[in-house]
Amino acid sequence: MNWFRYLFLSLVVPVMLAGCEEKKPESAPLVIRPLLSTIVSPQVAYRLQFAGSIEPRTKAELGFRVLGRVIKRDFNVGDMVTKGQVIAMLDPLVLELSVRSAEADLSNAEAQLRNASLTERRQFQLSRVNSSTQADYENALLARESADAAVAKARANLTKTREQLSYTELHAEFDGVITAVSAEVGQVLSAGEIAFIEARPDLRDVVIDVPEDEISAIRQGVVFEISLQLDPSILAAGTVREIAPQSDASTRTRRVKITLADPPLTFRLGTIVTATATTDAPPQIVLPQSAFLRDGEIISVWVVDPDTKSVSRRAVTINNKDETIANVIILSGLQTGERVAVAGVHSLQDGQQVRIDMEGSR
């Protein structure tokens, strides 16, 4: 039996010992990261598209020129008015009394003038026959001239009070439509306070707000195609007539006004529209903000080597360092045809292998 035990130990024990040995860990496979990238190329034409609204080119903010209480208001928002039509009225009692007082002052001044004129003529006749002194005549002449000035003053005051009385009526400035009302019967309005806003519906503009990074592609005379957002098949043409000289501090956009040429009736005031244009521009490389790494004043991008499929960091010069701008123009540092990462740039490392299976939008 010894030979059987010996054979058993020589075959089984080595197998058991081999099973107890620890397995060596395998080396981790090299991770090749998928990358969203784009091949840079100068853009010669821009397709611009902005949301906007139809606004009147001409509008007036109407208000009374005197203080008073509203006693009449005949129009509401949306009502059509004609030039010179009375649209509201203030209580005229106080100003009517002022007119009566001014009329009385004028009558008194005219009576004083008649008396002074008679006295001046009488003193003139007496001075000719030496029955009066020259000083008496000069005093009468001075009194007549003073009475004449008092009449002119009273007449001017009467004209002013009558003019102020006319201010109790608010008239339409032109043929148009009421777009806003802020006055009610019984309300006391101060002089100059806005009571109505009137607009001309026949002259209409499209108003859009353009970001700073795209305003360079717009200039006066650029033609836009305007379409209704509710029905894009309804179209009209428009031409840029005004560009705001500076951007809004809160939105960082500039307001652009586009004149409509023979718009359809469906382009009513306040309608939301889409303005689209394709405009030429000098060739320039444009990248989104997500493509940039910022290290103080140094701005760089990840460039993909087409042979090794690895990324390397490269400093570039851009036209604007404002991080709120969506798209940035590259001034130097990149060449046409180079591939650049446009997303996930903060998780890349120099020399990292990447897989190019996704393209950016540019």
KAZI-V281102 format. One line per field, one symbol per residue. ss: DSSP state (@ for helix, = for strand, . for the rest). psi: psi as a letter, one per 40 degrees, with the letter a starting at -180 (. if undefined). burial: 1 if it has 24 or more other C-alpha atoms within 12 Angstrom, else 0. Layout:
ss = ???
psi = ???
burial = ???
This chain:
ss = .@@@@@@@@@@@@@@@@@@@............=======...==============..=====....======......==....=====..@@@@@@@@@@@@@@@@@@@@@@@@@@@@@@@@@@@@.....@@@@@@@@@@@@@@@@@@@@@@@@@@@@@@@@@..===....======......==....======....========...@@@.....======......=========.........=========..........=================@@@.===..=======.....======.==........======......===...@@@.....=======...
psi = eddddddddddddddddddeihhhiihhihhhhihhiihiihhdihhhhiiaihiidhihhhiieiiihhehheiiheiiiihehheiiiheddddddddddddddddddddddddddddddddddddefeiidddddddddddddddddddddddddddddddddeehhihdihaiheihehihehhiihehhdihhihedhiihhihhideeddehihehhihhihddgeehiiiihhehhheiihddefiihhhhhhhfiidegihehhihhhihiiiihihhiideeihhgbehhiihhhhddefiiihhiihieheheehdiihhdieiiheihhheifdeeiihehhihgehiie.
burial = 00000000000000000000000000000000001111110000010111111111101111111111110011100000100001111111001000100110010011011001101100110000000000001001101100110110011011001101111111111101111011100000100000111111111111111111111011100111111100000011111111110000000011111111001000111011111110100001111111111100001111111000111111011100100010111100010001111110100100011101000000
